[in-house]
């Protein structure tokens, strides 16, 4: 995060020792380290909160996709049933047409026709 090398660290330590003084230096270092820990924990909590929101959004999207798939499968079964019904109706209408043709042929045969010889 911060690229502080050894020379920079010595310079900061020297300035801090002069500004704060040797008596209060441990107290200041303790308060600074606790402040840094708090900042890190807040950043971690923020990051985990964002990840939770992203996961919830992904889960909601997955639920929507599953519902669409379920709806499609329900629609597909209904369409298949309608097709089967149409096929049955077509078969029945074909049988009816065939029977009508047979009946019409029978009535024609019964009618007297004059054959030329």
mmCIF file of the C-alpha atoms, coordinates in Angstrom:
data_MODEL
# 
_entry.id   MODEL 
# 
loop_
_atom_site.group_PDB 
_atom_site.id 
_atom_site.type_symbol 
_atom_site.label_atom_id 
_atom_site.label_alt_id 
_atom_site.label_comp_id 
_atom_site.label_asym_id 
_atom_site.label_entity_id 
_atom_site.label_seq_id 
_atom_site.pdbx_PDB_ins_code 
_atom_site.Cartn_x 
_atom_site.Cartn_y 
_atom_site.Cartn_z 
_atom_site.occupancy 
_atom_site.B_iso_or_equiv 
_atom_site.pdbx_formal_charge 
_atom_site.auth_seq_id 
_atom_site.auth_comp_id 
_atom_site.auth_asym_id 
_atom_site.auth_atom_id 
_atom_site.pdbx_PDB_model_num 
ATOM 1   C CA . UNK A 1 1   ? 0.000   0.000   0.000   1.00 0.00 ? 1   UNK A CA 1 
ATOM 2   C CA . UNK A 1 2   ? 2.568   2.545   1.089   1.00 0.00 ? 2   UNK A CA 1 
ATOM 3   C CA . UNK A 1 3   ? 6.014   1.996   -0.292  1.00 0.00 ? 3   UNK A CA 1 
ATOM 4   C CA . UNK A 1 4   ? 8.158   3.243   2.573   1.00 0.00 ? 4   UNK A CA 1 
ATOM 5   C CA . UNK A 1 5   ? 11.761  2.179   2.427   1.00 0.00 ? 5   UNK A CA 1 
ATOM 6   C CA . UNK A 1 6   ? 14.276  2.126   5.241   1.00 0.00 ? 6   UNK A CA 1 
ATOM 7   C CA . UNK A 1 7   ? 15.605  5.688   4.631   1.00 0.00 ? 7   UNK A CA 1 
ATOM 8   C CA . UNK A 1 8   ? 12.064  7.131   4.645   1.00 0.00 ? 8   UNK A CA 1 
ATOM 9   C CA . UNK A 1 9   ? 11.233  5.193   7.801   1.00 0.00 ? 9   UNK A CA 1 
ATOM 10  C CA . UNK A 1 10  ? 14.338  6.608   9.573   1.00 0.00 ? 10  UNK A CA 1 
ATOM 11  C CA . UNK A 1 11  ? 13.429  10.136  8.529   1.00 0.00 ? 11  UNK A CA 1 
ATOM 12  C CA . UNK A 1 12  ? 9.819   9.767   9.774   1.00 0.00 ? 12  UNK A CA 1 
ATOM 13  C CA . UNK A 1 13  ? 11.053  8.247   13.048  1.00 0.00 ? 13  UNK A CA 1 
ATOM 14  C CA . UNK A 1 14  ? 13.515  11.075  13.603  1.00 0.00 ? 14  UNK A CA 1 
ATOM 15  C CA . UNK A 1 15  ? 10.900  13.776  12.897  1.00 0.00 ? 15  UNK A CA 1 
ATOM 16  C CA . UNK A 1 16  ? 8.356   12.023  15.112  1.00 0.00 ? 16  UNK A CA 1 
ATOM 17  C CA . UNK A 1 17  ? 10.897  11.732  17.955  1.00 0.00 ? 17  UNK A CA 1 
ATOM 18  C CA . UNK A 1 18  ? 11.711  15.449  17.728  1.00 0.00 ? 18  UNK A CA 1 
ATOM 19  C CA . UNK A 1 19  ? 8.081   16.626  17.418  1.00 0.00 ? 19  UNK A CA 1 
ATOM 20  C CA . UNK A 1 20  ? 6.452   14.333  20.009  1.00 0.00 ? 20  UNK A CA 1 
ATOM 21  C CA . UNK A 1 21  ? 9.325   13.728  22.346  1.00 0.00 ? 21  UNK A CA 1 
ATOM 22  C CA . UNK A 1 22  ? 10.644  10.514  23.854  1.00 0.00 ? 22  UNK A CA 1 
ATOM 23  C CA . UNK A 1 23  ? 8.138   10.451  26.766  1.00 0.00 ? 23  UNK A CA 1 
ATOM 24  C CA . UNK A 1 24  ? 4.946   10.564  24.673  1.00 0.00 ? 24  UNK A CA 1 
ATOM 25  C CA . UNK A 1 25  ? 6.252   8.556   21.705  1.00 0.00 ? 25  UNK A CA 1 
ATOM 26  C CA . UNK A 1 26  ? 4.910   5.131   22.925  1.00 0.00 ? 26  UNK A CA 1 
ATOM 27  C CA . UNK A 1 27  ? 1.439   6.633   23.557  1.00 0.00 ? 27  UNK A CA 1 
ATOM 28  C CA . UNK A 1 28  ? 1.360   8.236   20.117  1.00 0.00 ? 28  UNK A CA 1 
ATOM 29  C CA . UNK A 1 29  ? 2.527   5.038   18.416  1.00 0.00 ? 29  UNK A CA 1 
ATOM 30  C CA . UNK A 1 30  ? -0.126  3.050   20.299  1.00 0.00 ? 30  UNK A CA 1 
ATOM 31  C CA . UNK A 1 31  ? -2.906  5.474   19.288  1.00 0.00 ? 31  UNK A CA 1 
ATOM 32  C CA . UNK A 1 32  ? -1.699  5.556   15.671  1.00 0.00 ? 32  UNK A CA 1 
ATOM 33  C CA . UNK A 1 33  ? -1.582  1.749   15.497  1.00 0.00 ? 33  UNK A CA 1 
ATOM 34  C CA . UNK A 1 34  ? -5.100  1.454   17.002  1.00 0.00 ? 34  UNK A CA 1 
ATOM 35  C CA . UNK A 1 35  ? -6.339  4.053   14.491  1.00 0.00 ? 35  UNK A CA 1 
ATOM 36  C CA . UNK A 1 36  ? -4.777  2.076   11.622  1.00 0.00 ? 36  UNK A CA 1 
ATOM 37  C CA . UNK A 1 37  ? -6.416  -1.144  12.903  1.00 0.00 ? 37  UNK A CA 1 
ATOM 38  C CA . UNK A 1 38  ? -9.807  0.571   13.046  1.00 0.00 ? 38  UNK A CA 1 
ATOM 39  C CA . UNK A 1 39  ? -9.395  1.876   9.516   1.00 0.00 ? 39  UNK A CA 1 
ATOM 40  C CA . UNK A 1 40  ? -8.418  -1.593  8.283   1.00 0.00 ? 40  UNK A CA 1 
ATOM 41  C CA . UNK A 1 41  ? -11.389 -3.241  10.019  1.00 0.00 ? 41  UNK A CA 1 
ATOM 42  C CA . UNK A 1 42  ? -13.751 -0.629  8.563   1.00 0.00 ? 42  UNK A CA 1 
ATOM 43  C CA . UNK A 1 43  ? -12.305 -1.226  5.102   1.00 0.00 ? 43  UNK A CA 1 
ATOM 44  C CA . UNK A 1 44  ? -12.728 -4.982  5.543   1.00 0.00 ? 44  UNK A CA 1 
ATOM 45  C CA . UNK A 1 45  ? -16.336 -4.573  6.675   1.00 0.00 ? 45  UNK A CA 1 
ATOM 46  C CA . UNK A 1 46  ? -17.061 -2.255  3.775   1.00 0.00 ? 46  UNK A CA 1 
ATOM 47  C CA . UNK A 1 47  ? -15.491 -4.702  1.336   1.00 0.00 ? 47  UNK A CA 1 
ATOM 48  C CA . UNK A 1 48  ? -17.464 -7.642  2.754   1.00 0.00 ? 48  UNK A CA 1 
ATOM 49  C CA . UNK A 1 49  ? -20.673 -5.586  2.618   1.00 0.00 ? 49  UNK A CA 1 
ATOM 50  C CA . UNK A 1 50  ? -20.087 -4.804  -1.044  1.00 0.00 ? 50  UNK A CA 1 
ATOM 51  C CA . UNK A 1 51  ? -19.387 -8.480  -1.758  1.00 0.00 ? 51  UNK A CA 1 
ATOM 52  C CA . UNK A 1 52  ? -22.606 -9.464  0.038   1.00 0.00 ? 52  UNK A CA 1 
ATOM 53  C CA . UNK A 1 53  ? -24.586 -6.996  -2.073  1.00 0.00 ? 53  UNK A CA 1 
ATOM 54  C CA . UNK A 1 54  ? -22.984 -8.340  -5.234  1.00 0.00 ? 54  UNK A CA 1 
ATOM 55  C CA . UNK A 1 55  ? -23.763 -11.922 -4.185  1.00 0.00 ? 55  UNK A CA 1 
ATOM 56  C CA . UNK A 1 56  ? -27.383 -11.016 -3.434  1.00 0.00 ? 56  UNK A CA 1 
ATOM 57  C CA . UNK A 1 57  ? -27.698 -9.370  -6.837  1.00 0.00 ? 57  UNK A CA 1 
ATOM 58  C CA . UNK A 1 58  ? -26.245 -12.466 -8.518  1.00 0.00 ? 58  UNK A CA 1 
ATOM 59  C CA . UNK A 1 59  ? -28.571 -14.734 -6.535  1.00 0.00 ? 59  UNK A CA 1 
ATOM 60  C CA . UNK A 1 60  ? -31.579 -12.630 -7.528  1.00 0.00 ? 60  UNK A CA 1 
ATOM 61  C CA . UNK A 1 61  ? -30.505 -12.803 -11.158 1.00 0.00 ? 61  UNK A CA 1 
ATOM 62  C CA . UNK A 1 62  ? -30.081 -16.579 -10.923 1.00 0.00 ? 62  UNK A CA 1 
ATOM 63  C CA . UNK A 1 63  ? -33.543 -16.909 -9.373  1.00 0.00 ? 63  UNK A CA 1 
ATOM 64  C CA . UNK A 1 64  ? -35.032 -14.931 -12.246 1.00 0.00 ? 64  UNK A CA 1 
ATOM 65  C CA . UNK A 1 65  ? -33.271 -17.137 -14.763 1.00 0.00 ? 65  UNK A CA 1 
ATOM 66  C CA . UNK A 1 66  ? -34.525 -20.289 -13.017 1.00 0.00 ? 66  UNK A CA 1 
ATOM 67  C CA . UNK A 1 67  ? -38.071 -18.931 -13.049 1.00 0.00 ? 67  UNK A CA 1 
ATOM 68  C CA . UNK A 1 68  ? -37.762 -18.191 -16.754 1.00 0.00 ? 68  UNK A CA 1 
ATOM 69  C CA . UNK A 1 69  ? -36.520 -21.719 -17.363 1.00 0.00 ? 69  UNK A CA 1 
ATOM 70  C CA . UNK A 1 70  ? -39.388 -23.164 -15.302 1.00 0.00 ? 70  UNK A CA 1 
ATOM 71  C CA . UNK A 1 71  ? -41.882 -21.018 -17.196 1.00 0.00 ? 71  UNK A CA 1 
ATOM 72  C CA . UNK A 1 72  ? -40.397 -22.148 -20.489 1.00 0.00 ? 72  UNK A CA 1 
ATOM 73  C CA . UNK A 1 73  ? -40.622 -25.795 -19.490 1.00 0.00 ? 73  UNK A CA 1 
ATOM 74  C CA . UNK A 1 74  ? -44.249 -25.317 -18.424 1.00 0.00 ? 74  UNK A CA 1 
ATOM 75  C CA . UNK A 1 75  ? -44.951 -23.569 -21.702 1.00 0.00 ? 75  UNK A CA 1 
ATOM 76  C CA . UNK A 1 76  ? -43.193 -26.337 -23.620 1.00 0.00 ? 76  UNK A CA 1 
ATOM 77  C CA . UNK A 1 77  ? -45.325 -29.025 -21.970 1.00 0.00 ? 77  UNK A CA 1 
ATOM 78  C CA . UNK A 1 78  ? -48.477 -27.026 -22.716 1.00 0.00 ? 78  UNK A CA 1 
ATOM 79  C CA . UNK A 1 79  ? -47.406 -26.580 -26.335 1.00 0.00 ? 79  UNK A CA 1 
ATOM 80  C CA . UNK A 1 80  ? -46.728 -30.312 -26.621 1.00 0.00 ? 80  UNK A CA 1 
ATOM 81  C CA . UNK A 1 81  ? -50.185 -31.075 -25.241 1.00 0.00 ? 81  UNK A CA 1 
ATOM 82  C CA . UNK A 1 82  ? -51.755 -28.677 -27.732 1.00 0.00 ? 82  UNK A CA 1 
ATOM 83  C CA . UNK A 1 83  ? -49.808 -30.276 -30.589 1.00 0.00 ? 83  UNK A CA 1 
ATOM 84  C CA . UNK A 1 84  ? -50.950 -33.725 -29.477 1.00 0.00 ? 84  UNK A CA 1 
ATOM 85  C CA . UNK A 1 85  ? -54.519 -32.459 -29.320 1.00 0.00 ? 85  UNK A CA 1 
ATOM 86  C CA . UNK A 1 86  ? -54.171 -30.979 -32.794 1.00 0.00 ? 86  UNK A CA 1 
ATOM 87  C CA . UNK A 1 87  ? -52.776 -34.263 -34.080 1.00 0.00 ? 87  UNK A CA 1 
ATOM 88  C CA . UNK A 1 88  ? -55.705 -36.133 -32.534 1.00 0.00 ? 88  UNK A CA 1 
ATOM 89  C CA . UNK A 1 89  ? -58.163 -33.684 -34.061 1.00 0.00 ? 89  UNK A CA 1 
ATOM 90  C CA . UNK A 1 90  ? -56.521 -33.998 -37.455 1.00 0.00 ? 90  UNK A CA 1 
ATOM 91  C CA . UNK A 1 91  ? -56.676 -37.790 -37.216 1.00 0.00 ? 91  UNK A CA 1 
ATOM 92  C CA . UNK A 1 92  ? -60.315 -37.628 -36.233 1.00 0.00 ? 92  UNK A CA 1 
ATOM 93  C CA . UNK A 1 93  ? -61.133 -35.239 -39.057 1.00 0.00 ? 93  UNK A CA 1 
ATOM 94  C CA . UNK A 1 94  ? -59.242 -37.474 -41.480 1.00 0.00 ? 94  UNK A CA 1 
ATOM 95  C CA . UNK A 1 95  ? -61.168 -40.523 -40.272 1.00 0.00 ? 95  UNK A CA 1 
ATOM 96  C CA . UNK A 1 96  ? -64.385 -38.587 -40.625 1.00 0.00 ? 96  UNK A CA 1 
ATOM 97  C CA . UNK A 1 97  ? -63.458 -37.537 -44.170 1.00 0.00 ? 97  UNK A CA 1 
ATOM 98  C CA . UNK A 1 98  ? -62.546 -41.118 -45.072 1.00 0.00 ? 98  UNK A CA 1 
ATOM 99  C CA . UNK A 1 99  ? -65.822 -42.392 -43.679 1.00 0.00 ? 99  UNK A CA 1 
ATOM 100 C CA . UNK A 1 100 ? -67.712 -39.741 -45.631 1.00 0.00 ? 100 UNK A CA 1 
ATOM 101 C CA . UNK A 1 101 ? -65.925 -40.768 -48.821 1.00 0.00 ? 101 UNK A CA 1 
ATOM 102 C CA . UNK A 1 102 ? -66.709 -44.432 -48.136 1.00 0.00 ? 102 UNK A CA 1 
ATOM 103 C CA . UNK A 1 103 ? -70.323 -43.618 -47.454 1.00 0.00 ? 103 UNK A CA 1 
ATOM 104 C CA . UNK A 1 104 ? -70.559 -41.534 -50.594 1.00 0.00 ? 104 UNK A CA 1 
ATOM 105 C CA . UNK A 1 105 ? -69.028 -44.394 -52.599 1.00 0.00 ? 105 UNK A CA 1 
ATOM 106 C CA . UNK A 1 106 ? -71.544 -46.842 -51.134 1.00 0.00 ? 106 UNK A CA 1 
ATOM 107 C CA . UNK A 1 107 ? -74.433 -44.596 -52.028 1.00 0.00 ? 107 UNK A CA 1 
ATOM 108 C CA . UNK A 1 108 ? -73.110 -44.225 -55.566 1.00 0.00 ? 108 UNK A CA 1 
ATOM 109 C CA . UNK A 1 109 ? -72.855 -47.991 -55.948 1.00 0.00 ? 109 UNK A CA 1 
ATOM 110 C CA . UNK A 1 110 ? -76.408 -48.464 -54.812 1.00 0.00 ? 110 UNK A CA 1 
ATOM 111 C CA . UNK A 1 111 ? -77.719 -45.983 -57.297 1.00 0.00 ? 111 UNK A CA 1 
ATOM 112 C CA . UNK A 1 112 ? -78.580 -47.561 -60.601 1.00 0.00 ? 112 UNK A CA 1 
ATOM 113 C CA . UNK A 1 113 ? -76.129 -46.775 -63.313 1.00 0.00 ? 113 UNK A CA 1 
ATOM 114 C CA . UNK A 1 114 ? -76.520 -47.729 -66.874 1.00 0.00 ? 114 UNK A CA 1 
ATOM 115 C CA . UNK A 1 115 ? -73.510 -49.356 -68.270 1.00 0.00 ? 115 UNK A CA 1 
ATOM 116 C CA . UNK A 1 116 ? -72.816 -49.198 -71.949 1.00 0.00 ? 116 UNK A CA 1 
ATOM 117 C CA . UNK A 1 117 ? -72.012 -52.487 -73.551 1.00 0.00 ? 117 UNK A CA 1 
# 
